[in-house]
Amino acid sequence: MIGRRAARRAPADIVITMLGKPGCHLCDDARAVIERVAADLGVRWEERDVTLSAEEFAEYGDQIPVTFVDGVRHDFWRVDEARLRAAVGKLLR
């Protein structure tokens, strides 16, 4: 509904997902940011290897790392810490 705020979510119910692949230096950088934000905000995070899924590799293989916040695509190539904190923060309000 327009103009209506979603109910506040518990941190444990929010998941940051990163699609990456082995040997990816941008993934290493993104992982460090995601780990820090997740720990600070008390949310869960997971990492998936994009090379293990033909479907994900076809869709995202040239954009890794790709970051999702609760299944919604958030960023690719680089993770901006302030932007990630803001996106997760909106779900916590």
Summary of the structure (lengths in Angstrom):
residues: 93
radius of gyration: 13.6
end to end distance: 17.1
largest distance: 44.0
contacts: 257
relative contact order: 0.24
helix: 45%
strand: 23%
